[in-house]
Amino acid sequence: MVDLAAEAADEGALREATADAERTERALAEMEFRRMMSGPNDAADAIVEVNAGAGGTESQDWAQMVLRMLLRYCERQGWKVELVDEQFGEEAGIKSTTFIVSGDHTFGHLRAEGGVHRLVRISPFDSNARRHTSFASVFVTPDIEQEIEIEIRPEDLRVDVYRSSGAGGQHVNKTDSAVRLTHLPTGLVVACQNERSQHKNKSFAMKVLKSRLYERARKEQEEKIKGMLATKKAISFGSQIRSYVLAPYRLVNDHRTGTKLSNVDAVLDGDIDGLIRGYLLAEATGSVKDGGDDADKDDKD
């Protein structure tokens, strides 16, 4: 339409075609975003931990720089940040910190920052002005609600009533007051026959079923978190996801996507949206690369 409008020198058609192209671009961007944010916990709030690696003051100072970068990014996104814990270094920086980020798909975005971040610079703490390499790790988990809401849909429940057995008197044994509930999705079965009233037995059985479903969901959450914890890597050479080189040249190198940026100051000031989206897009297309020793070689080269 743009080509035809330009060929015909039709300004009205050109404006209309341009507007259509812009609407299409916005729609495609939204579809791409939803595809990247389709994980089971991407819409959840994020719990972020930043830890200094080995190296004392140098790494602790770098950990604080990483923390500032993440906080500035959250500020740019308009997200709410709540500091939970912070351990300061003896001379400078931080040993570790934990904070919770609330907002739109915070976990979906920030999980892209999970991993080891490597800094190469002339150390401000070295009187001989030597070049140092420091590491800090970022670990991101979804903020799973402590209070698990259990909803039992009527179509997921089979209710059987039958006569109570055992002692309890003439009335208990002659009426169908006992209740058995079967939760079809999980196969959990709860029965109650203690009360004379079928209604009371059903109410009590429902309470027990909900408590068992709650415990089941809680254990599933714990297993999920354990699985995430198992992905933690050593804060050292060969495990970094991104390198920030300040000397002898200036470069940010994301080893997972191959993205290289020279505006290191802007990145350290929280301008990391492009790096995050680049990683999420690479993840969605299955083109994420590993870091490791090859990443070390790239930085040295």
N, C-alpha and C positions, 0 to 999 in steps of 0.2 A: 504493500500500500504506500509506503514511503517513497519507493522508487517510482511508482506510477504518478504519485502526486508531484514529485520533483520534476518528472519528465513533462507533465502537463502544466507545470508552474501554477498549480492550484494550492494557494496558501491555506484555504479552509480544510481541504482534504489532508494536507501535510500536518496541520495542527491536530486533526482527529487521529491520524495514523500514529503520530508521536505519542498522544495521550494513551492510545490503545497499547502501544509498545511498553509504556511505563507501567500501566496496570498489569500487563502480562509479566513484566519483570518482577513486580512486587509479589504477584501470586506465586511465581516460581520460587522466589526467595523464601516465602512462607512455607511452601511445600518442602523445600530443602531443609529448612529449620526443623519442621515437624518430623522429617525422616531421621535427622540427626538426634532428635530428642525423643526417640521412641522407646528408650530403655525402661524397664519396670520401675526404676526409682528416679528417673531423670527430673521429674517434676517436684521431687522432695527438696526440702532444705538441706544444706550441706554442713557437715562437721569437718573442719579443716585443722590438721596438725602440721606445724612446721618445727623441724628438729635440726639442730646443728650437727654436722658430722665431726669426725676427729680433726683435731687441729687447734683446739683451744680458742683463744680470742679471735683469730682470723676467721674461723668457720662460724663462730657465734655472731660476729659482725655481719657476715654474709647471710646468715639465717634471718637477721633483723631486716636486711635489705630485701630478701625474698618476701618476708611478712609485709613490709611496706608496699611492695609491688602488688601483692594480692589485695591488700586493703584499699589501695588506690583504685584498682580495677573494680572492686565491689562498689566503691563510692561512685565511680563513673556509671555503673549499671543502675544505681539508685537502690541497691539492696541494703537491708538492715544487718549490721554486724554486732554480735554480742560476744565479748571476750569472756572465756570460761576460765582459763588458767594461763599463767606466763611465768617462766623461770628465767631470770636475767643472768647474764654472764658476770664473772667477777670484775672484769675490766671494761668490757663493752659488749654490745649485742645481747642476744638471747640464747639460752640453751634450748628452750622449747616453748611453744605456745599452742593453745587450742582455742578456736573460736567457732561460733555457729553463724551461718549466713542464711538469712531468710529473704525470699523473693521469688521471682518467676524463673523456674527451672534452674535454681542455683546449683544443685548437684550435677545436673546434666552439663552445665558449663564447666564448673570447677574440677570435675573429675579429670578433665584434660590436663590439669596441672599436677596431677598425682605422679610422683616419681622423684628422682634425684636431680637437683639443679647444680650445675658446676660453674664456678667462677675462676677466671684466670686474670690476675692483675698484679700490679706493683703494690706490695703490701704497705699500707700506711702505718703498720705496727712494726715494720722492719727498718731499723736504723740504717741498714745497708741498701735499702731500696731494691730488694730482690723481688723477682717474680714469684708469686705463690699461687697455688691451686687450692681452692676450698670447695667444700660440698655442703649442701643442705637438702633435706628431704621434705617433701610435701605429701601428706597422706589425706585422702578425702573419702568420707563415707556419707551415706544418706542419713538424715536425721529421722530415723524410724520412730514413730510415736510410741511412747511408753504405754499409754492406755490403748489397748487394742480393741477396736469396736467389733463385736461379733454380731453379725446379722444372719439369721436363719430364715431362709425363704420358705414359704409353705410348700412349694413344689419340690424342695429338697428334703422334705421330712415325710417319713411314713409313720403313721400312728396306729398301733395295734392295741386293742383293749381285750381283756380276758378276765376270768375269775381268779381272785386271789387264792393262794394256796397256804396251807399251814394254819397255825392258831390265829385267832382273831375274832371268833364269835360267829354266830349264825348269819348275821347280816353280811359280813365280809365275804364269806364263802359262797353266797347265793347271788351276788350281783357282779356285773362286769366292771369292777372298779379299778382293777390293775391296768397300768398303762406301760407300753413299751414304745420308745421312740427310736427310730433308725434314721441317722443322718446319711442320706444316700451318697453324697459326694465323697465322704470320708469313710463310710462304713461303720462309724461309731454307733453303738447301741447302748441305751440307758433304759432301765426298767424301774418302776416304783409301784409298790402295792401296800405300803404301810398305812395309808389313810383309807377311810371308808368312802371318801368322795373321789370319784374319777377326776373331777376338776382339780382337786388338790394334788392328786398323784401326778397328773399331767404337768401341773405347775412346778412341782418339785423336780420331776424328771427333766423338764426344760432347763431348770437352773443348773442341774448337774451337767447336762449336755453342753451348755454354754461355757461352763468352767473348763470342761475337757477340751473344747474347741479353742478356748483362750490359751490353754497350756500348749496345745499343739502348735498354734500360731506363734507363740512366744519362742518355742524351740526352733521353729523354722527360721525366725528372725535371727536367733543366735547363730545358727548354722550359716546363714547368709553372711553375717558379720565375720565369722571365723574364716569363711572363704575369702573375704576381702582382705583380712589381715594376713592371709597366707601369701598375698601378692606383694607384700613389703619387700624391698630389696636393700642390700647393704648400701650404706651411704659412702660410696667410695668409687674408685676408678672402674670403668667398664659397666656401669649401671645407670649412667645419667641419661635423662631424656632430652636435656637442653644444656647448652654451654653458653656462657656469657663471657666473652673475651674483651678485656679492657686494655691489654698491653701484650705484645707490641703493636697490635692493630685493634680495631673496635668492630665486634661482630657478635650477633646473637644467632646461634645455630640450633635449630630444632631437629634433632637427629631422627625423629620418628617420621617427619614429613619432608625433610630436606630443605625446609624454609630457612633462608639466611637473610638477616636484616642488619643494616649498619647503624640504625638509629637506636643505639643501646640505651641512651639516656631516657628516651621516650618509653621504651619497653620497661625499664626499671621504675618508671613513674606510673606504671599501670596500663600502658597502651598495649595490651596483650590479646585484645579481642580477635585480631586477625590470626594470631598464632593458635588460639583456642579453636576458632572456627575451621582453620586449616586442618588441625588434628581430627576434629569431629567428622569433617568431610572425608578425610583419608580413612578413618575408621569405618565410616558408612560404606565406602567403596572397597574396603579390604586391602588398602594400599599402605598401611602403617608399617614403617621400617623399625628394626631393632637398633638400639644404640650400641653399647658395649665397646669392645676394642676398636671397632671401625670408627666409632665416634671420636675416640681419643686420637686416632690417626688423622682424621679430618681436621681436628683442632690444631694439631702439630703442623700439618701441612699448611 
